[in-house]
Amino acid sequence: MLFSALPEAVREQLREQSPMRTFSDGQMIQQRGDAPKGFWLIDTGSVAVGQFLRDGEFRGVALLGPGDSWGELAMFAERPRVVDAVARTKCELRHIAADRFEAALQQDPRAMRTLLGALSLQLQEVLDVVAGIRRGSAPARVAGMLLTLAEKSDDAAQIVISQQELGELLGLTRVTVNSTLREYEQQGLIRRHYGKIDLLDPDGVMQAALA
């Protein structure tokens, strides 16, 4: 995330200038088309970013947690938001105003070079994801996503995610995800719960991701 790439002094300054805002589970945080007057930083909780379809279904593209930020690209481009954001749990967020962000960068011009590096890294990661989707089998992609989510989780042994959300992130149907997870459970790699997945054998899941 771009915010995490900033020098620590700049991050702390922006935190202090941005009051905390609380959102309840399921509450809308931003909508497509909103003006990009800044970006969001998560202090606590979890946020789903994606788009609501015409039938009301939410199609998630990212699950974010403490320390993550989003909305910087729309702010830089001065274009309306292209995604919706919904609280997955009770959240404490900070809205970093665009004018305060620009003022902080002017005080530390070196931060701009850091941001360029972070943007380049994001683009490389997106290209890697696209390439992986094209060449990877569904089971391998599910295993890879489980490992990625485990790295970001406070408890690496348990991932808080529904099968529907997992399918949305990977562009797979819920049926495909359910079948894959059932197979991994039978192999003793994971254990499924309602809205949660336990990683019993991370090494085994890694082998499945590389298959």
N, C-alpha and C positions, 0 to 999 in steps of 0.2 A: 504494500500500500504506500501511496506517495507521502502521506503524513509521517509515517515511520521513518522515511528516508531523510527527513529534515534534521539539522543539528539539534541536539538536545535543548540548547538554550532557546531556540526558536519554538520548539514544541511546547516547552514550559510556558513561554510568554503567551502563546495562543490559547493554551488551556486556561490560564489565569484570566484572560480577557473574555472567555466564552462560558457563560453560566450553564449549569447543568439543567437538562430537561428530561422529564420522566415520561415514558410511554408504557401503557399496559399491554398485556399479551393480546395480539391480534389487532392492535391499533395501527391505523395508517400513519406513516411518517412523512412520506412524500408521494406525489403522483406524477405520472407522465405529463409533460407539458408545463410543469412548474418552472418558474424563473430560477435560474441558477445563481442565487445571491450568496452562495458559499458552499460548504460541504459539511458532511457529518462525521463525527468521531465517536466510536462506541467506548464507553467506560465500563459498563456492565451489561450483561444480557446478550441476546442473539437477535439478528435481523436477517430477514429474507429479502433479497433483491431480485426483481424479475418484472413480469408484465401481467396484468389482468387481461384475459381474453374477453371477447364480446359476450360470451355466455357466462361470464363471472368467474371462470376458473383462473386460478393464479398459476402462472408458469414461471417457476423460480430458475434463476441462472447462477445465483451465488448465495451462500450462507456465511454470514459474517459474525464475528465475536469481539470480545474485548481487545482494544488496541487497533482494530481494523477501522478504516475510513472509506467513504465512498462519496462520489459527486464532484471530485476534483476536476475530472475531464470536462464535464459540462460547464463548470465554472471557468476553466481556461478558454474554452471555445465560445463562451457567451451564447450558448444555444440552450433551448428548453430541455428539461430532463427527458430522457428516453426510457427510464425505468420507474417502476413503482417500488416502494420499500414498506415492509410490514414488520412489526415487532413479533418475533417468535416467542418471546418471553417478556417479562417485565424488564424494561431497558432504561439505562441512564445514558443519555447522549449529550454531546456538545455540538452546537452548530457553529462552525468556524466561519465568520463573516468574510466575504471576499475582500472588503476594504482593509480589514485588519490583517488578513493574510498577505496582501500586497505590501502593506506598510512594514510588516515583519521581514519580508524578503528584501526590501530596500535597505534595511538596517544591516543585513548580512547577505551581500550579493553572492557569496560563495554557495549559498543554498540553492541558487538557480542551477548550477552545474550538477549538484546532487540530484535535483529533481529530473533533469534531463536523463541522467543515468537510470533513475528509477522508472521513468517512462519507457526507455529503451528495453529495460528488463521485462516490464509488463508486456510489451509487444512481442518479445521473444517467447514468453510463456504462453501467450495466446496462440501463436503459431505452432508451438509444441502441442498444445491441446488439440488444435484443429487436425494436425497431422496424426496424433494418437487416435482421434475419433475415426479417422478414415481407415487406419490400418488395424486397429485393435478389435478383437472379438468382444462381444458383450460381457462375458464372464471376466475377461482380463480388465476391461474398463471399470467394472463394478469393484473388483479387488483393488485397483489402483486408486479409485476415489475413496474407498474405505481407509486406505493408508494415508491419503492426503488429509482427510478429515480427522483422523486420529492424531496427526501431528499438530493440528490446531486446537484439539480438545484439551480441556483442563485435566481430564482423566483419559490418558491414551488407551486405556483398556476398554472404554465405553464411548460410543458415539451416539449423540442424541440427534436422530434423524428418522423421518418416516420413509417407508418404501416409495411413496409418491414423490417426496422431495428428492430422493436419490435418483429416481427415474428422470425427473425434470432436469437435474443437473447434468445427466449423461445423455439426454435425448433418447431414452429408452422407455418402453411401456412398463407399467406397473407389473404386468404379468411376467415380462422378461426378468425384471429385477427380483420378483418374488421367487421365480424358478431358480435363479442363480443363487440367491441367498439360502434357499432350502438345500441346494446341493452342497454349498459350503458348510452349512450347519451339519449335514449328514457326515461330512468329512472331518468334523470336529474343529473347523477353523474359526467359526463364529457361533454365537448364541443369539437368537432373536427375542426381543421383547416388544411391547407396544411402544412405538416411537423411539426405540433404542436398539443398539446392536453392540454386543460384547465381542471384542477381539480376543479369542482364546489362543490363537496361534499366529502371531504377526509374521513370523518367518514363512509359514505356510501360505498366508495371504499374499506375501511378497512373491513367492514362487508362482502363485496363480496370476498375479498381475503381469509377470514376465512371460507367461506362457504364450 
